Amino acid sequence: MGITDTPFFNVLRERMGFLNERQKLLAENVANASTPKYVPRDLDNRAFADAIARQMPQARNGLAGAAPLAPVKMAATRVGHMDGGAPAAGTGKAIKSPDSEVTLDGNAVVLEEQMIKVADTRMNYDAALGLYQKGLQLMRLASRKPQ
């Protein structure tokens, strides 16, 4: 098992994949801001919560309990192949999420609200990426020979 095949890194990869998919949907919403009868879409946040529950079943009850982390299970598809069990990106479900206003032509995109969502998604992605990088730095530090 590689150092990045831990629940910590798997959850962060899943989160970044979710945020990537959300950013694509928000870009489509902005691009269709003047399309008649267009209703903006967003990803269902429950999809990410379900992905976390798949990776870390004990997360439903909170991580502060005494229950240890479940080990990552390896699944081999062929002899000699190893799979870290990382969930596939794109597990989010797109749902219609109309903004606060609808124009006379039926378009429900409010650019200000979409840009707030884009900025929020970007900040969350940057935070997840920062945690991932710090986790890798900690793993490298822990694997170094003591001086």
ZADOKOL-117297 format. One record per atom (N, C-alpha, C): chain; x, y, z; residue in one letter; atom name. Coordinates in nm, 2 decimals. Each point is the difference from the previous one (the first is absolute). Example, Ala and Ser with C-alpha at 12.3 -4.5 7.8 and 13.67 -1.06 7.14 Angstrom:
% ZADOKOL-117297
ATOM  ch      xx      yy      zz  aa  at
ATOM   A    1.32   -0.57    0.78   A   N
ATOM   A   -0.09    0.12    0.00   A  CA
ATOM   A    0.09    0.12    0.00   A   C
ATOM   A   -0.04    0.11   -0.07   S   N
ATOM   A    0.09    0.11    0.00   S  CA
ATOM   A   -0.08    0.11    0.08   S   C
This chain:
% ZADOKOL-117297
ATOM  ch      xx      yy      zz  aa  at
ATOM   A    0.08   -0.12    0.00   M   N
ATOM   A   -0.08    0.12    0.00   M  CA
ATOM   A    0.09    0.12    0.00   M   C
ATOM   A   -0.03    0.10   -0.09   G   N
ATOM   A    0.07    0.12    0.00   G  CA
ATOM   A   -0.04    0.10    0.11   G   C
ATOM   A    0.08    0.10    0.02   I   N
ATOM   A   -0.03    0.09    0.11   I  CA
ATOM   A   -0.12    0.08   -0.02   I   C
ATOM   A   -0.04    0.02   -0.13   T   N
ATOM   A   -0.12    0.08   -0.02   T  CA
ATOM   A   -0.12   -0.09   -0.01   T   C
ATOM   A    0.01   -0.13    0.03   D   N
ATOM   A   -0.12   -0.08    0.00   D  CA
ATOM   A   -0.05   -0.02    0.14   D   C
ATOM   A   -0.02    0.11    0.07   T   N
ATOM   A   -0.06    0.00    0.14   T  CA
ATOM   A   -0.13    0.07   -0.01   T   C
ATOM   A   -0.09   -0.02    0.10   P   N
ATOM   A   -0.13    0.07    0.00   P  CA
ATOM   A    0.01    0.15   -0.01   P   C
ATOM   A    0.10    0.06    0.07   F   N
ATOM   A    0.02    0.14   -0.01   F  CA
ATOM   A    0.02    0.05   -0.14   F   C
ATOM   A    0.09   -0.06   -0.07   F   N
ATOM   A    0.02    0.05   -0.14   F  CA
ATOM   A   -0.11   -0.04   -0.09   F   C
ATOM   A   -0.06   -0.12    0.02   N   N
ATOM   A   -0.12   -0.03   -0.08   N  CA
ATOM   A   -0.11    0.09    0.01   N   C
ATOM   A   -0.03    0.05    0.12   V   N
ATOM   A   -0.11    0.09    0.03   V  CA
ATOM   A    0.03    0.14   -0.07   V   C
ATOM   A    0.13    0.04    0.01   L   N
ATOM   A    0.04    0.13   -0.06   L  CA
ATOM   A   -0.01   -0.01   -0.15   L   C
ATOM   A    0.04   -0.12   -0.06   R   N
ATOM   A   -0.01   -0.01   -0.15   R  CA
ATOM   A   -0.15    0.00   -0.04   R   C
ATOM   A   -0.08   -0.06    0.08   E   N
ATOM   A   -0.15    0.00   -0.03   E  CA
ATOM   A   -0.05    0.14    0.01   E   C
ATOM   A    0.04    0.07    0.10   R   N
ATOM   A   -0.05    0.14    0.02   R  CA
ATOM   A    0.05    0.09   -0.12   R   C
ATOM   A    0.12   -0.02   -0.04   M   N
ATOM   A    0.05    0.08   -0.12   M  CA
ATOM   A   -0.07   -0.03   -0.12   M   C
ATOM   A   -0.03   -0.13   -0.02   G   N
ATOM   A   -0.08   -0.04   -0.12   G  CA
ATOM   A   -0.14    0.05    0.00   G   C
ATOM   A   -0.06    0.00    0.12   F   N
ATOM   A   -0.13    0.06    0.01   F  CA
ATOM   A    0.00    0.15   -0.03   F   C
ATOM   A    0.09    0.07    0.05   L   N
ATOM   A    0.01    0.14   -0.02   L  CA
ATOM   A    0.04    0.03   -0.15   L   C
ATOM   A    0.07   -0.08   -0.06   N   N
ATOM   A    0.03    0.02   -0.14   N  CA
ATOM   A   -0.12   -0.02   -0.09   N   C
ATOM   A   -0.08   -0.10    0.03   E   N
ATOM   A   -0.13   -0.02   -0.07   E  CA
ATOM   A   -0.09    0.12    0.03   E   C
ATOM   A   -0.01    0.05    0.12   R   N
ATOM   A   -0.08    0.11    0.03   R  CA
ATOM   A    0.04    0.13   -0.07   R   C
ATOM   A    0.13    0.02   -0.01   Q   N
ATOM   A    0.05    0.11   -0.08   Q  CA
ATOM   A   -0.04    0.00   -0.14   Q   C
ATOM   A    0.00   -0.12   -0.06   K   N
ATOM   A   -0.05   -0.02   -0.14   K  CA
ATOM   A   -0.14    0.04   -0.02   K   C
ATOM   A   -0.09   -0.05    0.10   L   N
ATOM   A   -0.14    0.04   -0.01   L  CA
ATOM   A   -0.02    0.15    0.02   L   C
ATOM   A    0.07    0.06    0.09   L   N
ATOM   A   -0.01    0.14    0.02   L  CA
ATOM   A    0.04    0.08   -0.13   L   C
ATOM   A    0.10   -0.05   -0.06   A   N
ATOM   A    0.05    0.07   -0.13   A  CA
ATOM   A   -0.11   -0.01   -0.10   A   C
ATOM   A   -0.06   -0.12   -0.01   E   N
ATOM   A   -0.12   -0.01   -0.10   E  CA
ATOM   A   -0.11    0.09    0.04   E   C
ATOM   A   -0.03    0.02    0.12   N   N
ATOM   A   -0.10    0.09    0.04   N  CA
ATOM   A    0.03    0.15   -0.04   N   C
ATOM   A    0.13    0.04    0.02   V   N
ATOM   A    0.04    0.13   -0.04   V  CA
ATOM   A   -0.01    0.02   -0.15   V   C
ATOM   A    0.04   -0.10   -0.07   A   N
ATOM   A    0.00    0.00   -0.15   A  CA
ATOM   A   -0.14    0.01   -0.05   A   C
ATOM   A   -0.10   -0.05    0.07   N   N
ATOM   A   -0.14    0.00   -0.04   N  CA
ATOM   A   -0.08    0.11    0.07   N   C
ATOM   A    0.07    0.10    0.04   A   N
ATOM   A   -0.07    0.11    0.07   A  CA
ATOM   A   -0.11    0.07   -0.08   A   C
ATOM   A    0.01    0.00   -0.13   S   N
ATOM   A   -0.09    0.06   -0.08   S  CA
ATOM   A   -0.08   -0.09   -0.09   S   C
ATOM   A    0.00   -0.13    0.03   T   N
ATOM   A   -0.08   -0.10   -0.07   T  CA
ATOM   A   -0.14   -0.01    0.05   T   C
ATOM   A   -0.10    0.02   -0.08   P   N
ATOM   A   -0.14    0.00    0.05   P  CA
ATOM   A   -0.03   -0.14    0.06   P   C
ATOM   A   -0.08    0.01    0.11   K   N
ATOM   A   -0.05   -0.11    0.07   K  CA
ATOM   A    0.11   -0.09    0.06   K   C
ATOM   A    0.12    0.05    0.02   Y   N
ATOM   A    0.11   -0.08    0.06   Y  CA
ATOM   A   -0.01    0.00    0.15   Y   C
ATOM   A    0.00   -0.11    0.06   V   N
ATOM   A    0.00   -0.01    0.15   V  CA
ATOM   A    0.14   -0.05    0.04   V   C
ATOM   A    0.07    0.08    0.09   P   N
ATOM   A    0.13   -0.04    0.04   P  CA
ATOM   A    0.01   -0.13    0.07   P   C
ATOM   A    0.11   -0.07   -0.01   R   N
ATOM   A    0.02   -0.13    0.07   R  CA
ATOM   A    0.11    0.01    0.10   R   C
ATOM   A    0.00   -0.09    0.10   D   N
ATOM   A    0.11   -0.01    0.10   D  CA
ATOM   A    0.01   -0.14    0.04   D   C
ATOM   A    0.11   -0.04    0.07   L   N
ATOM   A    0.01   -0.13    0.04   L  CA
ATOM   A   -0.07   -0.02    0.14   L   C
ATOM   A   -0.05   -0.12    0.02   D   N
ATOM   A   -0.07   -0.03    0.12   D  CA
ATOM   A    0.11   -0.03    0.11   D   C
ATOM   A    0.00    0.08    0.11   N   N
ATOM   A    0.10   -0.02    0.10   N  CA
ATOM   A   -0.01   -0.13    0.07   N   C
ATOM   A   -0.12   -0.07   -0.01   R   N
ATOM   A   -0.01   -0.13    0.07   R  CA
ATOM   A    0.09   -0.10   -0.07   R   C
ATOM   A    0.03    0.02   -0.13   A   N
ATOM   A    0.08   -0.10   -0.07   A  CA
ATOM   A    0.14    0.00    0.06   A   C
ATOM   A    0.05    0.11    0.04   F   N
ATOM   A    0.14    0.00    0.06   F  CA
ATOM   A   -0.01   -0.06    0.14   F   C
ATOM   A   -0.11    0.03    0.07   A   N
ATOM   A   -0.01   -0.06    0.14   A  CA
ATOM   A   -0.01   -0.15   -0.02   A   C
ATOM   A   -0.07   -0.05   -0.10   D   N
ATOM   A   -0.01   -0.15   -0.02   D  CA
ATOM   A    0.14   -0.05   -0.04   D   C
ATOM   A    0.08    0.07   -0.07   A   N
ATOM   A    0.13   -0.05   -0.04   A  CA
ATOM   A    0.09   -0.01    0.12   A   C
ATOM   A   -0.01    0.10    0.09   I   N
ATOM   A    0.08   -0.01    0.13   I  CA
ATOM   A   -0.05   -0.12    0.08   I   C
ATOM   A   -0.13   -0.02    0.00   A   N
ATOM   A   -0.05   -0.12    0.08   A  CA
ATOM   A    0.05   -0.13   -0.06   A   C
ATOM   A    0.02    0.00   -0.13   R   N
ATOM   A    0.06   -0.12   -0.06   R  CA
ATOM   A    0.14   -0.02    0.04   R   C
ATOM   A    0.08    0.11    0.00   Q   N
ATOM   A    0.14   -0.01    0.03   Q  CA
ATOM   A    0.02   -0.02    0.15   Q   C
ATOM   A   -0.07    0.07    0.08   M   N
ATOM   A    0.02   -0.01    0.15   M  CA
ATOM   A   -0.14   -0.02    0.06   M   C
ATOM   A   -0.04   -0.12    0.02   P   N
ATOM   A   -0.14   -0.02    0.06   P  CA
ATOM   A   -0.02    0.05    0.13   P   C
ATOM   A    0.11    0.01    0.08   Q   N
ATOM   A   -0.01    0.06    0.14   Q  CA
ATOM   A   -0.02    0.15    0.00   Q   C
ATOM   A    0.01    0.06   -0.12   A   N
ATOM   A   -0.01    0.15    0.00   A  CA
ATOM   A   -0.15    0.04    0.03   A   C
ATOM   A   -0.09   -0.09   -0.02   R   N
ATOM   A   -0.14    0.03    0.03   R  CA
ATOM   A   -0.02    0.03    0.14   R   C
ATOM   A    0.07   -0.07    0.09   N   N
ATOM   A   -0.01    0.02    0.14   N  CA
ATOM   A    0.10    0.10    0.06   N   C
ATOM   A    0.08    0.05   -0.09   G   N
ATOM   A    0.10    0.10    0.05   G  CA
ATOM   A    0.14   -0.07    0.02   G   C
ATOM   A    0.10    0.06   -0.02   L   N
ATOM   A    0.14   -0.05    0.01   L  CA
ATOM   A    0.05    0.01    0.14   L   C
ATOM   A   -0.07    0.07    0.09   A   N
ATOM   A    0.05    0.02    0.13   A  CA
ATOM   A   -0.01   -0.12    0.09   A   C
ATOM   A   -0.08   -0.10   -0.04   G   N
ATOM   A   -0.02   -0.12    0.08   G  CA
ATOM   A    0.12   -0.08    0.01   G   C
ATOM   A   -0.01   -0.11    0.07   A   N
ATOM   A    0.11   -0.09    0.03   A  CA
ATOM   A    0.02   -0.10   -0.12   A   C
ATOM   A   -0.09   -0.01   -0.09   A   N
ATOM   A    0.01   -0.10   -0.11   A  CA
ATOM   A    0.12    0.03   -0.09   A   C
ATOM   A    0.08   -0.09   -0.03   P   N
ATOM   A    0.12    0.02   -0.08   P  CA
ATOM   A   -0.05    0.02   -0.15   P   C
ATOM   A    0.09    0.05   -0.08   L   N
ATOM   A   -0.03    0.02   -0.14   L  CA
ATOM   A    0.00   -0.14   -0.07   L   C
ATOM   A   -0.09   -0.01   -0.09   A   N
ATOM   A   -0.01   -0.13   -0.07   A  CA
ATOM   A    0.12    0.00   -0.10   A   C
ATOM   A    0.06   -0.12   -0.02   P   N
ATOM   A    0.11    0.00   -0.10   P  CA
ATOM   A   -0.05    0.01   -0.14   P   C
ATOM   A    0.09    0.04   -0.09   V   N
ATOM   A   -0.04    0.01   -0.14   V  CA
ATOM   A    0.01   -0.14   -0.05   V   C
ATOM   A   -0.10   -0.04   -0.07   K   N
ATOM   A    0.00   -0.14   -0.06   K  CA
ATOM   A    0.05    0.01   -0.14   K   C
ATOM   A    0.09   -0.09   -0.04   M   N
ATOM   A    0.05   -0.01   -0.13   M  CA
ATOM   A   -0.08   -0.09   -0.08   M   C
ATOM   A   -0.02    0.03   -0.13   A   N
ATOM   A   -0.08   -0.08   -0.09   A  CA
ATOM   A    0.09   -0.02   -0.13   A   C
ATOM   A    0.03   -0.12   -0.03   A   N
ATOM   A    0.08   -0.03   -0.12   A  CA
ATOM   A   -0.09   -0.05   -0.11   A   C
ATOM   A    0.01    0.06   -0.12   T   N
ATOM   A   -0.09   -0.04   -0.11   T  CA
ATOM   A    0.07   -0.11   -0.08   T   C
ATOM   A    0.13   -0.01    0.00   R   N
ATOM   A    0.08   -0.10   -0.07   R  CA
ATOM   A    0.12   -0.03    0.09   R   C
ATOM   A    0.06   -0.12   -0.03   V   N
ATOM   A    0.12   -0.03    0.08   V  CA
ATOM   A    0.11    0.10   -0.03   V   C
ATOM   A    0.06    0.05    0.10   G   N
ATOM   A    0.11    0.09   -0.01   G  CA
ATOM   A   -0.05    0.15    0.00   G   C
ATOM   A   -0.13    0.02   -0.01   H   N
ATOM   A   -0.05    0.14    0.01   H  CA
ATOM   A   -0.05    0.03    0.14   H   C
ATOM   A    0.02    0.12    0.04   M   N
ATOM   A   -0.05    0.05    0.13   M  CA
ATOM   A   -0.09    0.12   -0.02   M   C
ATOM   A   -0.10    0.01    0.07   D   N
ATOM   A   -0.09    0.12    0.00   D  CA
ATOM   A   -0.01    0.05    0.14   D   C
ATOM   A    0.03    0.13    0.01   G   N
ATOM   A   -0.01    0.06    0.14   G  CA
ATOM   A   -0.14    0.02    0.05   G   C
ATOM   A   -0.10   -0.03   -0.09   G   N
ATOM   A   -0.14    0.02    0.05   G  CA
ATOM   A   -0.05    0.14    0.00   G   C
ATOM   A    0.07    0.09   -0.07   A   N
ATOM   A   -0.04    0.14   -0.01   A  CA
ATOM   A   -0.13    0.01   -0.07   A   C
ATOM   A   -0.09    0.07    0.05   P   N
ATOM   A   -0.13    0.01   -0.07   P  CA
ATOM   A    0.02    0.08   -0.13   P   C
ATOM   A   -0.09   -0.03   -0.10   A   N
ATOM   A    0.01    0.08   -0.12   A  CA
ATOM   A   -0.06    0.14    0.01   A   C
ATOM   A    0.06    0.09   -0.06   A   N
ATOM   A   -0.05    0.14    0.00   A  CA
ATOM   A   -0.13    0.00   -0.08   A   C
ATOM   A   -0.07    0.11    0.03   G   N
ATOM   A   -0.13    0.01   -0.08   G  CA
ATOM   A   -0.11   -0.08    0.06   G   C
ATOM   A    0.00   -0.02    0.14   T   N
ATOM   A   -0.10   -0.07    0.06   T  CA
ATOM   A   -0.12    0.09    0.04   T   C
ATOM   A    0.02    0.13   -0.03   G   N
ATOM   A   -0.11    0.10    0.03   G  CA
ATOM   A   -0.11   -0.01   -0.09   G   C
ATOM   A   -0.12    0.04    0.05   K   N
ATOM   A   -0.12    0.00   -0.09   K  CA
ATOM   A   -0.04    0.14   -0.02   K   C
ATOM   A   -0.01    0.04   -0.13   A   N
ATOM   A   -0.04    0.13   -0.03   A  CA
ATOM   A   -0.15    0.02    0.02   A   C
ATOM   A   -0.03    0.11    0.07   I   N
ATOM   A   -0.14    0.03    0.03   I  CA
ATOM   A   -0.03    0.14   -0.04   I   C
ATOM   A   -0.13    0.03   -0.03   K   N
ATOM   A   -0.03    0.14   -0.04   K  CA
ATOM   A   -0.01    0.08    0.12   K   C
ATOM   A    0.06    0.12    0.00   S   N
ATOM   A    0.01    0.08    0.11   S  CA
ATOM   A   -0.02    0.15   -0.04   S   C
ATOM   A   -0.13    0.03   -0.02   P   N
ATOM   A   -0.03    0.14   -0.05   P  CA
ATOM   A    0.05    0.11    0.10   P   C
ATOM   A    0.05    0.11   -0.05   D   N
ATOM   A    0.04    0.11    0.08   D  CA
ATOM   A   -0.12    0.07    0.05   D   C
ATOM   A    0.02    0.12    0.06   S   N
ATOM   A   -0.10    0.07    0.06   S  CA
ATOM   A   -0.10    0.08   -0.09   S   C
ATOM   A    0.05    0.02   -0.13   E   N
ATOM   A   -0.08    0.07   -0.09   E  CA
ATOM   A   -0.02   -0.08   -0.13   E   C
ATOM   A   -0.11    0.03   -0.07   V   N
ATOM   A   -0.02   -0.06   -0.13   V  CA
ATOM   A   -0.04    0.12   -0.10   V   C
ATOM   A    0.07    0.01   -0.11   T   N
ATOM   A   -0.03    0.11   -0.09   T  CA
ATOM   A   -0.13   -0.03   -0.08   T   C
ATOM   A   -0.04    0.09   -0.08   L   N
ATOM   A   -0.12   -0.01   -0.08   L  CA
ATOM   A    0.00   -0.11   -0.10   L   C
ATOM   A    0.12   -0.03   -0.05   D   N
ATOM   A    0.02   -0.11   -0.10   D  CA
ATOM   A    0.01   -0.14    0.07   D   C
ATOM   A   -0.01   -0.01    0.13   G   N
ATOM   A    0.01   -0.12    0.07   G  CA
ATOM   A    0.14   -0.04    0.05   G   C
ATOM   A    0.10    0.08   -0.02   N   N
ATOM   A    0.13   -0.04    0.04   N  CA
ATOM   A    0.01    0.03    0.15   N   C
ATOM   A    0.05   -0.10    0.07   A   N
ATOM   A    0.01    0.01    0.15   A  CA
ATOM   A    0.15    0.02    0.05   A   C
ATOM   A    0.09    0.04   -0.09   V   N
ATOM   A    0.14    0.02    0.04   V  CA
ATOM   A    0.02    0.14    0.05   V   C
ATOM   A    0.05    0.02    0.12   V   N
ATOM   A    0.04    0.13    0.05   V  CA
ATOM   A    0.15   -0.01    0.01   V   C
ATOM   A    0.07    0.08   -0.08   L   N
ATOM   A    0.14    0.00   -0.01   L  CA
ATOM   A    0.07    0.02    0.13   L   C
ATOM   A   -0.05    0.10    0.08   E   N
ATOM   A    0.06    0.02    0.13   E  CA
ATOM   A    0.00   -0.12    0.09   E   C
ATOM   A   -0.11   -0.07    0.01   E   N
ATOM   A   -0.01   -0.12    0.08   E  CA
ATOM   A    0.09   -0.11   -0.05   E   C
ATOM   A    0.01   -0.01   -0.13   Q   N
ATOM   A    0.09   -0.11   -0.06   Q  CA
ATOM   A    0.14    0.04    0.03   Q   C
ATOM   A    0.04    0.12   -0.01   M   N
ATOM   A    0.14    0.04    0.02   M  CA
ATOM   A    0.04   -0.02    0.15   M   C
ATOM   A   -0.10    0.02    0.09   I   N
ATOM   A    0.03   -0.03    0.14   I  CA
ATOM   A    0.02   -0.15    0.02   I   C
ATOM   A   -0.08   -0.08   -0.07   K   N
ATOM   A    0.02   -0.15    0.01   K  CA
ATOM   A    0.13   -0.04   -0.06   K   C
ATOM   A    0.04    0.06   -0.11   V   N
ATOM   A    0.13   -0.03   -0.06   V  CA
ATOM   A    0.12    0.04    0.09   V   C
ATOM   A   -0.01    0.11    0.07   A   N
ATOM   A    0.10    0.04    0.09   A  CA
ATOM   A    0.01   -0.09    0.12   A   C
ATOM   A   -0.12   -0.04    0.05   D   N
ATOM   A   -0.01   -0.10    0.11   D  CA
ATOM   A    0.06   -0.13   -0.03   D   C
ATOM   A   -0.03   -0.05   -0.12   T   N
ATOM   A    0.06   -0.12   -0.05   T  CA
ATOM   A    0.15    0.00   -0.01   T   C
ATOM   A    0.05    0.12   -0.06   R   N
ATOM   A    0.14    0.01   -0.01   R  CA
ATOM   A    0.07    0.00    0.13   R   C
ATOM   A   -0.06    0.07    0.10   M   N
ATOM   A    0.07    0.01    0.14   M  CA
ATOM   A    0.00   -0.14    0.06   M   C
ATOM   A   -0.11   -0.08   -0.02   N   N
ATOM   A   -0.01   -0.13    0.06   N  CA
ATOM   A    0.10   -0.10   -0.07   N   C
ATOM   A    0.02    0.02   -0.13   Y   N
ATOM   A    0.10   -0.08   -0.08   Y  CA
ATOM   A    0.14    0.03    0.05   Y   C
ATOM   A    0.03    0.13    0.01   D   N
ATOM   A    0.13    0.04    0.05   D  CA
ATOM   A    0.03   -0.05    0.14   D   C
ATOM   A   -0.10    0.00    0.09   A   N
ATOM   A    0.02   -0.06    0.13   A  CA
ATOM   A    0.02   -0.15    0.00   A   C
ATOM   A   -0.07   -0.07   -0.09   A   N
ATOM   A    0.02   -0.14   -0.01   A  CA
ATOM   A    0.14   -0.03   -0.06   A   C
ATOM   A    0.04    0.07   -0.10   L   N
ATOM   A    0.13   -0.01   -0.06   L  CA
ATOM   A    0.11    0.03    0.10   L   C
ATOM   A   -0.02    0.10    0.08   G   N
ATOM   A    0.10    0.03    0.11   G  CA
ATOM   A    0.01   -0.11    0.10   G   C
ATOM   A   -0.11   -0.06    0.04   L   N
ATOM   A    0.00   -0.11    0.09   L  CA
ATOM   A    0.07   -0.12   -0.06   L   C
ATOM   A   -0.02   -0.03   -0.12   Y   N
ATOM   A    0.06   -0.11   -0.07   Y  CA
ATOM   A    0.15    0.02   -0.01   Y   C
ATOM   A    0.05    0.12   -0.03   Q   N
ATOM   A    0.14    0.03   -0.01   Q  CA
ATOM   A    0.07   -0.01    0.14   Q   C
ATOM   A   -0.07    0.05    0.10   K   N
ATOM   A    0.05   -0.01    0.14   K  CA
ATOM   A    0.01   -0.14    0.04   K   C
ATOM   A   -0.10   -0.08   -0.03   G   N
ATOM   A    0.00   -0.14    0.03   G  CA
ATOM   A    0.12   -0.07   -0.06   G   C
ATOM   A    0.03    0.03   -0.13   L   N
ATOM   A    0.12   -0.06   -0.07   L  CA
ATOM   A    0.13    0.05    0.07   L   C
ATOM   A    0.00    0.12    0.04   Q   N
ATOM   A    0.12    0.05    0.07   Q  CA
ATOM   A    0.02   -0.07    0.13   Q   C
ATOM   A   -0.11   -0.02    0.07   L   N
ATOM   A    0.02   -0.08    0.13   L  CA
ATOM   A    0.04   -0.14   -0.02   L   C
ATOM   A   -0.05   -0.07   -0.11   M   N
ATOM   A    0.04   -0.13   -0.03   M  CA
ATOM   A    0.15    0.00   -0.03   M   C
ATOM   A    0.05    0.09   -0.08   R   N
ATOM   A    0.14    0.01   -0.04   R  CA
ATOM   A    0.09    0.02    0.13   R   C
ATOM   A   -0.05    0.09    0.08   L   N
ATOM   A    0.07    0.03    0.13   L  CA
ATOM   A    0.01   -0.12    0.09   L   C
ATOM   A   -0.11   -0.07    0.01   A   N
ATOM   A    0.00   -0.12    0.08   A  CA
ATOM   A    0.09   -0.12   -0.06   A   C
ATOM   A    0.02    0.00   -0.13   S   N
ATOM   A    0.08   -0.11   -0.06   S  CA
ATOM   A    0.14    0.04    0.00   S   C
ATOM   A    0.04    0.12    0.03   R   N
ATOM   A    0.15    0.03    0.00   R  CA
ATOM   A    0.07   -0.07    0.11   R   C
ATOM   A    0.13   -0.01   -0.03   K   N
ATOM   A    0.09   -0.06    0.10   K  CA
ATOM   A    0.02    0.11    0.11   K   C
ATOM   A    0.00   -0.04    0.13   P   N
ATOM   A    0.03    0.11    0.10   P  CA
ATOM   A    0.14    0.05   -0.01   P   C
ATOM   A    0.01    0.13    0.03   Q   N
ATOM   A    0.13    0.06   -0.01   Q  CA
ATOM   A    0.07    0.02    0.13   Q   C
